[in-house]
Amino acid sequence: MTTNDDGAPFDAGLMAATTDLGDALRELIEASVTTTAPAEQVAAAAALVREATARIGGSRRPPSQLPTLDDPASGRRVFNPVTGIGNAIAPPLEVRRDGDGVVAEATLGLAYEGPPSYVHGGMSALYMDQLLGSAAGAAGLWGMTAHLELDYRGPLPLRTPLVFRAWVESNEGRKSVIAGSIALASDPGRPLVEARGIFVMPRPEKAQAYFGAITDARGNHRPPQRPGDATSVEWS
């Protein structure tokens, strides 16, 4: 067993295997959308994938149960679709503090394609929602997305290093306004996507209704202490 700097212990062997599986699946996904192999090779690959699924798919957790490797209190969400190292659809983004906000970098392959050779606009919304929530958490604020708007200034090219940023614009009571951007890493001062979101801390009765049935991996009742537990920030 091991732990990160501020989180609960986890099984290091399982974490390593889960990370390796996530990396392997990302490679597979990218290969599956770029391959020019003939039909018989694609069919053979599909059979191998189903065999692998059967190997690990016999024991699964319900949606109300947290993964064994997660520690929401410290922001460790291994299967988050944006930052989770174990989630094959996550790049994954490594979000870290940067001045008064947060920053992350990523290079997205053809698995994230919308218009030919460019990132799907819906992916930009997904990443900005995560980054804005992470900026709120890094500032000691938290809540759930109540409103999210994006302005697309230009398309995001695939296979090109990108930089993602977010910061808190204002906070009043239970409501925080967070802004963010996506730009080329080579031209960070010229945002291609700009985002603005309103995050609201739900009242206790709402939080209970949303998360009251959540348990830890052993089945013990463990609702998140804050709705923003889905965010993940590298604190170093």
C-alpha positions as CSV (number, residue, x, y, z in Angstrom):
1,M,0.0,0.0,0.0
2,T,1.1,3.5,-0.6
3,T,-0.4,7.0,-0.7
4,N,0.1,10.4,-2.3
5,D,1.1,13.5,-0.4
6,D,-2.3,14.3,1.1
7,G,-4.5,11.4,0.2
8,A,-5.7,8.0,1.5
9,P,-3.6,4.9,1.0
10,F,-4.1,2.9,-2.2
11,D,-2.9,-0.4,-3.6
12,A,0.3,0.5,-5.6
13,G,0.1,-2.6,-7.7
14,L,-3.5,-2.0,-8.7
15,M,-2.7,1.6,-9.4
16,A,0.2,0.7,-11.6
17,A,-1.9,-1.9,-13.5
18,T,-4.8,0.5,-13.9
19,T,-2.5,3.2,-15.2
20,D,-0.9,0.8,-17.7
21,L,-4.4,-0.4,-18.8
22,G,-5.5,3.2,-19.3
23,D,-2.4,3.9,-21.4
24,A,-2.9,0.8,-23.5
25,L,-6.5,1.6,-24.2
26,R,-5.7,5.1,-25.3
27,E,-3.2,3.6,-27.8
28,L,-5.9,1.2,-28.9
29,I,-8.5,3.9,-29.4
30,E,-6.1,6.1,-31.4
31,A,-5.1,3.1,-33.5
32,S,-8.8,2.1,-34.1
33,V,-9.6,5.5,-35.5
34,T,-6.5,5.8,-37.7
35,T,-5.9,2.3,-38.9
36,T,-5.9,1.4,-42.6
37,A,-5.7,-2.4,-41.9
38,P,-7.8,-4.7,-43.9
39,A,-11.2,-6.1,-42.6
40,E,-9.8,-9.4,-41.4
41,Q,-7.2,-7.8,-39.2
42,V,-9.8,-5.4,-37.8
43,A,-12.1,-8.3,-37.0
44,A,-9.3,-10.2,-35.3
45,A,-8.5,-7.2,-33.2
46,A,-12.2,-6.9,-32.2
47,A,-12.1,-10.5,-31.0
48,L,-9.0,-9.9,-28.9
49,V,-10.6,-6.8,-27.3
50,R,-13.7,-8.8,-26.4
51,E,-11.5,-11.5,-24.9
52,A,-9.8,-8.8,-22.8
53,T,-13.1,-7.4,-21.7
54,A,-14.3,-10.8,-20.5
55,R,-11.1,-11.2,-18.5
56,I,-11.8,-8.1,-16.3
57,G,-15.5,-7.6,-16.8
58,G,-16.8,-10.3,-14.4
59,S,-16.7,-8.1,-11.3
60,R,-18.0,-4.5,-11.6
61,R,-19.0,-1.8,-9.2
62,P,-22.4,0.0,-9.3
63,P,-22.6,3.7,-10.1
64,S,-23.3,4.5,-6.4
65,Q,-20.0,2.9,-5.3
66,L,-16.7,4.8,-5.4
67,P,-13.7,3.0,-7.1
68,T,-11.2,1.3,-4.8
69,L,-8.4,3.7,-6.0
70,D,-10.3,6.9,-5.6
71,D,-10.0,9.4,-2.7
72,P,-12.4,12.3,-3.4
73,A,-11.2,14.1,-0.3
74,S,-7.8,14.7,-1.9
75,G,-9.1,15.0,-5.4
76,R,-7.8,11.6,-6.6
77,R,-10.4,10.5,-9.2
78,V,-8.7,7.7,-11.2
79,F,-11.5,7.3,-13.7
80,N,-12.5,10.9,-14.3
81,P,-13.1,11.4,-18.1
82,V,-10.8,14.4,-18.3
83,T,-8.0,13.8,-15.7
84,G,-8.3,10.1,-14.8
85,I,-5.2,8.1,-15.6
86,G,-7.3,5.0,-15.7
87,N,-10.0,6.3,-18.1
88,A,-9.2,5.6,-21.7
89,I,-11.2,8.6,-23.0
90,A,-9.2,11.0,-20.8
91,P,-6.1,12.6,-22.5
92,P,-5.5,12.7,-19.4
93,L,-5.0,16.3,-18.4
94,E,-2.7,16.9,-15.5
95,V,-4.1,20.0,-13.8
96,R,-1.8,22.1,-11.6
97,R,-1.8,25.4,-9.8
98,D,-0.5,28.4,-11.7
99,G,-0.6,31.8,-10.1
100,D,-4.2,32.6,-9.2
101,G,-5.6,29.8,-11.3
102,V,-4.8,26.4,-12.8
103,V,-3.2,25.2,-16.0
104,A,-2.9,22.0,-18.0
105,E,-1.3,20.9,-21.3
106,A,-2.3,18.1,-23.7
107,T,-1.9,17.0,-27.3
108,L,-5.1,15.5,-28.7
109,G,-5.1,12.8,-31.3
110,L,-7.7,11.8,-33.9
111,A,-9.9,10.1,-31.3
112,Y,-11.0,13.6,-30.4
113,E,-11.7,14.8,-33.9
114,G,-14.8,16.8,-34.9
115,P,-14.2,18.8,-38.1
116,P,-11.5,17.0,-40.1
117,S,-8.1,17.6,-38.5
118,Y,-9.6,19.7,-35.6
119,V,-10.8,18.9,-32.1
120,H,-14.6,18.3,-31.6
121,G,-16.2,21.4,-30.0
122,G,-17.9,19.3,-27.4
123,M,-14.6,18.1,-26.1
124,S,-13.6,21.7,-25.5
125,A,-16.7,22.1,-23.4
126,L,-15.9,19.0,-21.4
127,Y,-12.3,20.1,-20.7
128,M,-13.3,23.6,-19.8
129,D,-16.0,22.4,-17.4
130,Q,-13.3,20.3,-15.6
131,L,-10.7,23.1,-15.6
132,L,-13.2,25.7,-14.3
133,G,-14.2,23.3,-11.5
134,S,-10.6,22.7,-10.7
135,A,-9.9,26.4,-10.5
136,A,-12.7,26.8,-8.1
137,G,-11.4,24.0,-5.9
138,A,-7.9,25.4,-6.0
139,A,-9.3,28.7,-4.7
140,G,-11.0,26.9,-1.8
141,L,-14.4,27.3,-3.5
142,W,-16.6,24.4,-4.7
143,G,-19.9,23.7,-6.3
144,M,-21.6,22.2,-9.3
145,T,-21.9,23.6,-12.8
146,A,-25.0,25.7,-13.1
147,H,-24.1,27.5,-16.3
148,L,-21.4,27.1,-18.9
149,E,-20.8,29.2,-22.0
150,L,-18.1,29.0,-24.6
151,D,-16.9,31.2,-27.4
152,Y,-15.1,29.5,-30.2
153,R,-12.6,32.0,-31.7
154,G,-10.9,29.4,-33.9
155,P,-10.6,25.7,-34.3
156,L,-8.2,23.6,-32.2
157,P,-5.8,21.6,-34.3
158,L,-5.2,17.9,-33.5
159,R,-1.8,16.6,-32.8
160,T,-0.7,20.0,-31.6
161,P,0.3,21.0,-28.1
162,L,-2.5,22.9,-26.4
163,V,-2.6,24.8,-23.1
164,F,-5.8,25.0,-20.9
165,R,-6.2,27.7,-18.2
166,A,-8.9,28.7,-15.7
167,W,-9.2,31.2,-12.9
168,V,-11.8,32.6,-10.5
169,E,-13.5,35.9,-11.6
170,S,-15.7,36.4,-8.6
171,N,-17.4,34.7,-5.6
172,E,-20.5,35.6,-3.7
173,G,-22.1,33.3,-1.2
174,R,-22.8,30.0,-2.8
175,K,-22.1,31.2,-6.3
176,S,-18.7,31.5,-8.1
177,V,-18.0,32.8,-11.6
178,I,-15.0,31.0,-13.2
179,A,-13.3,31.8,-16.6
180,G,-11.0,29.8,-18.7
181,S,-9.4,29.4,-22.1
182,I,-7.7,27.0,-24.5
183,A,-4.9,28.1,-26.7
184,L,-2.0,26.7,-28.7
185,A,1.0,26.1,-26.4
186,S,3.1,28.0,-29.0
187,D,0.8,31.0,-28.8
188,P,-0.7,31.0,-25.3
189,G,-1.7,34.6,-25.4
190,R,-4.3,34.1,-28.2
191,P,-7.2,32.0,-26.9
192,L,-9.0,29.9,-29.5
193,V,-11.7,28.9,-27.0
194,E,-12.9,31.1,-24.1
195,A,-15.2,29.8,-21.4
196,R,-17.2,31.2,-18.5
197,G,-19.1,29.2,-16.0
198,I,-21.2,29.7,-12.9
199,F,-20.7,27.1,-10.1
200,V,-23.2,26.9,-7.3
201,M,-22.8,25.1,-3.9
202,P,-26.0,23.1,-3.5
203,R,-27.9,23.5,-0.2
204,P,-27.5,20.6,2.3
205,E,-30.8,19.0,1.4
206,K,-29.9,19.1,-2.3
207,A,-26.5,17.6,-1.6
208,Q,-28.1,14.8,0.4
209,A,-30.5,14.1,-2.4
210,Y,-27.7,14.0,-5.0
211,F,-25.1,12.1,-3.1
212,G,-26.7,10.5,-0.1
213,A,-26.5,7.0,-1.5
214,I,-22.8,7.0,-2.4
215,T,-20.6,4.4,-0.7
216,D,-16.9,3.7,-0.6
217,A,-15.4,0.6,-2.3
218,R,-16.3,-1.6,0.8
219,G,-19.9,-0.5,0.7
220,N,-19.7,1.8,3.6
221,H,-21.9,4.9,3.4
222,R,-19.6,7.8,2.3
223,P,-21.3,10.7,0.5
224,P,-18.8,13.3,-0.9
225,Q,-18.0,16.0,1.5
226,R,-18.4,18.5,-1.3
227,P,-19.9,18.3,-4.8
228,G,-16.6,19.6,-6.3
229,D,-14.9,16.3,-5.2
230,A,-15.0,15.4,-8.9
231,T,-12.2,17.9,-9.6
232,S,-8.6,17.0,-9.5
233,V,-5.6,19.4,-9.1
234,E,-1.9,18.7,-8.7
235,W,-1.0,20.7,-5.6
236,S,2.8,20.8,-6.0
